Amino acid sequence: MKIIIKIFKIGLIAMLLTPGMTVYAENEEFPGRGRYPTTPYIEISDFHEIKDKAIIVDVRSAYEHKTLRIKGALNISISSKDFIKNMRKLRDDNPNKQIIVYCNGKTCMKSYKAALKCKKNNIKNVVSYDAGIMDWAKKYPADSVLLGESPINPKNLISKKTFKTFLISPEEFENKLSQRVLVLDVRDSFQRDATGLFFGKERSVSINDLKGLNKYIEQANKENRTLLIYDAVGKQVRWLQYLLEAKKAKSYFFMKGGSRAYYKYISKKYM
């Protein structure tokens, strides 16, 4: 066994020393750097130093951008069909400025994908700020905007640990339907099927409909009802939590994994 291990180590060293071969080490903190090794990135301190000379682009959804963003950032969502068109116009209008794209955090791959997409479409000098908005907001509160306010108080940032305490399984979600609740389907129309998951028991309101969301939060508070909220895959609701806290929602829970997890739960339940 020792001989086999030794041979393996020798082979590995030889491979690493082979001319012309590039080996990208795993990076536990930034997994995307290994997954997208040809995508250029910028560290947080270097980014902050040149922020006023660069163009900053938030490639997340409009709702995420409105909730928490880097001060001065534009919003061009990578999921938009006009992403490349808008990025190319931005480059044409600013030929000499570096474009820095960002998303949520170190495990979010959108900034890497955006920079790579630009590179493939010959939109030059686009780099990924891959530490994301949460690290930025904690370190540079004066250069961040939370729910339209700046500077922000880092204490008002909601950690993943705190967010997870509001997640309940599809089964728990379903069991709570018999209680005094108000169920909200916050998926976009293109994500939603012909009907919601709980016909006759829920309200459909897009996560981008601030007026509608405020109305239902106020209704739930007034009627002492618990808000049960779900989206498509359980990710968008994290940003909705900021509005819920700002509006002092008395009681609320999110479905872990969203409607996709519920469909899996139902299929197993009735198999």
Protein Blocks (a to p, Z undefined) as FASTA:
>chain_A
ZZmmmmmmmmmmmmmmpghiacddddfklmmlmmmmmbccddfklmmmmmmmpccddfbd
fklmmmpccehiacddfkbmklmmmmmmmmmmmmmbccddddfblmlcklmmmmmmmmmn
opghiacdfkbjmlmmmmmmmlcceehiacddfklpccfklmmmmpccfklmmmmmmmcc
ddddfbdfklpcfbdfbghiaccddfklmmlmmmmmmmmmmnopacddddfkopmmmmmm
mmmmmnopabdcddehijmlmmmmmmmmmZZ
